[in-house]
Amino acid sequence: MEDNRPKWGQACSHACCVPQRIIVGIMSFFALLFAYTHRVSLSHVITQLVVPINRTSDDEDKEDVCPADDDVSTTPSDHRGEYRWSEQMQGIILSCFYVGYIITHMPGGILSDKFGAKWVLLICMLISALCTMLCPLAIIYFEEWGLIVDRVIMGAAQGTMFPAVTALLSAWVPVRERGSLGAFTYSGVILGTVVSNSCSGVMLHYFHWSVTLIVFGGLSIVWCIVFLFLCTSRPDGHPCMKPKELSYLIETMGDRNKVDL
């Protein structure tokens, strides 16, 4: 097979000993991991935003009710929260993510097929990351309504991610490897939840609540930059693709990847 890659692409391929399809799988894994940190982290942050509700009683004769905690104050403070959002409003804020999420599943698959899974995944991850980082500003200036709009947009962006990741893997991974590499990629969902649950608590303990959102969003911006240069929608469009690996993919997957996106 004739090597039509640019000189810099050939040099980069010699320096990389990891198959390109594995790199695509790893990047997709981190895409889902970071997406779930965006999704889950607000569940922890909101505990620092709202004024806690004291449901205890001063009546010591009631054995089934805990005595009131003298340390809990209804006065807003930096540590106890400053927003008096009802539990219903908190539920709306956390659930409105899925309003946008369910709308974009079908369009996400169509856009991935038309414009390339790389660009759909990249743009939507960038939008999700920016929404996460801008959450503090939305809360400060527009309070609950700004946060609701921010979460709906984030949900709409993330709704396209699973179709885009699936389209990306179908273009890069042979059938015989899809079970193992697909399982690894989608495990990013579970690990993202674990990372968000564990790291959010630590950051909320030591730093201002906005740091949690900025860190998770900032790491996703770094992912976007790396993904932009390392991955393409299809194997034949990658400048650093080794001819041997491309031949293997064409042999095992046919000529379905001969469209350069």
N, C-alpha and C positions, 0 to 999 in steps of 0.2 A: 504494500500500500504506500502510495506517494505521501511524503510528509510535507503538508502545506502550511504547517504552523509557522508563526513568526520566530525569528531567532531568539528573542527573549523568552518566548513560550517554550522553546526546546530546552533552553538553559534551565528554566524553572522546573521542567519535568524531570531533568536529570538529578536535581537536588531533592526531589520529593520521592520518598520510598513508599508512601501510602497510596493505594489505589484511589483514583479520584472519586469513584462511587462511594467509597468509605467516608471520604471527606464530606460529600454531600449528605450522607446519613448522619454524620456527627453534627454538622451545621443544622440539619433539620431537628435533631434531638435538642440542641440548645435553643432553637426557635420556640419549640413547645414548652421547654423549661421556663424561659423568660416570659412567655405569654401567660403562663399560669402564675408566675410571681406578680404580674400586673393584676390579674384577676382576683387573687386571693388576698393580697396585702392589705387592701382597704378594710377587710373584715377585722383586722387587728388595729389598723390606724384609727378606725372610727371609735374604738373604745377610749382613745385619748382625746377625741374631739368633743364628745358629748358630756354634759353634766350627768354624773351617775345618779340613778334613781334609788333612793333608800327605801327598801321594802320591809325593813325590820320594825319592831314594835317596842315601845317602852313598857308595855304591860308584862311584868315578870311572872304573872300568874299563868300566862299561856306558855306551856312547856314546849309546844310545837313551833314556837316562833323565836328566832334568835333575838337577843337583846340588841338595841340600836348601837351602832358604831359611832362613838363620839368623834372619831377622826374624820368621818365623812361629812363634808360641808356642801350645802346647796349653792354656795357662792362660787362663781367661775374662777378658776385659777389655771396656771400653766400646766399643772399636773393632773387636775381633775376634769379638764375640759371646759369649754366656754360656749358650746352650742346646745340649746335646749330643744333638740330634735326628739320628737316622740318616737316610741318604738315602731309605730306604723311608718313614720317617715324614714327611719333607719332601714326598715325592711324594703321600702321603695327604692332607696338609694342603692342598696346592695343588689337588688333584683333587676333594676332597670338595665343593667349590663346585658341581660339576655334578650331584651327587646330588640336591640340592634343585632345581637348575635344570631337570632333565628332568621333574620331577614336576608342575610348575605351568604348563607350556605350555598344555595343553588347558583347565584351569580358568581360566587367564588370559583366554582368548578368551570363555569363557562368562560370566565375571564382567563383562567389558567390555561385552558385549551387554546384560546385565541391569541393571547399576548405572551404566554410563557409563564410557567409556575414561578420562576425566579423573581420576576418583576412584581407579580401579585403578592408573593410572600414578603418580599423586601419592603414594598410600599406600605403594606398593611402592618408589618411589624414596626416600621418607623412611626406610623400614625399612633399605634398602641403605645409605643414608648413615649412619644410626645404627650399623649393624653395623661400618662402616668406622671410624668415630670411636671405637667401643668396643673395637676390636681390641687396642689397647695394654693396656687393663684386663683383657681376657680372657686375654692372654698372661701378664701379671704375676701374676695371682691363680690361674689355672687351667692355665697353660702350654699344652702342645700340645692337650689335650682341650678346653679352653675355646676355642681358636682353631678347632678342627674344628667345634664346634657353631656358632660365629659364622659360619663360612664356609658351612655348610649352610643356615643361615637366610638369609644374603645371596643364595645361589644360588636359593633358593625365591622370594625377592622379585624377583630379576631375571628369573626364568623367565616372569613375566607381562608383561614390558615390551614385547617384540616384538609379542605379540598386541594389547596396549593401544595401542601406537603405530600399528599397522596399522588397528585399528578407528577410531582418531582421524582418521587421514588419509582413510579411506574416507568418513567423515561430513563432512569439511570440504573436500576437494579434488576438483574436477571431473575426469572421466576424462581429458580432454585435457591436464590439467596434472599428472597423477599420475606420469608418467614423470620429468619434470624435478624436481618438488618431492620426490617419493619418493626419487630418487637422491641429492638433497642431504641429505635427512633421514637416510638410512641410511649416508651417508658419515661420520656421527658415530662409527660403530663404528671406522673406520680411524683417524680423527683422535684419538679417545680413546686408542687403543693407542699412537699416536705421542706424544701429550702425556704419557701415563703413563711411557713408556719414557725420554723425555728429561728430564722434570721430576723424576721420582723419583730419578734419579742425582744431579742437582744438589742436591736437598734432603737426600739421604742424605750427601752430601759435607760440607755446611755445618752441618747440624742433626742433632738426635737422630732416630732412625728413626721415632719416633711422630709427628713433625711431618708427615711425608709423608701418613700416614693421616688425620690430623686436618684437614689442608688440603683434601684431596680430598673428605672427608666434609662439611666445613664449606661448601665451595662448592656442594655438592649441596643442603644445607639452604637456602641462598640461592635456588637454582633453584626449590625447592619453594614458597617464599613468593611468588616472582614468578609462577610457573605457576598458583598458586591464584587469583590476581586477574586474570590475563590470558587464561586459556583456559577453555572449557567443552567439554562432550562433543559438543554439536551447535550449529550456527550460530544456530538460532532461540532458544536459551537464553542468548545472550550479550547483556548489557545495553548494550555499546558497539558492537554490530554495526550498520553502516550499512545502511539500507533498500535502497540500490542494490546493495550486494554480496550481501545476503540474497536479493534478487530474482534476481540472476544465478545464485546457487547453486541456488535452487529451479527456475529455468528449465533449468539444465544437468544437474541431478541428480534432478529430480522432487520429490515431496513426502515423501521418505523421512526428512527431517530435522524433521518436525513433532512429534516427541516430545521434550519438554523434560526433559533429564536434568541 
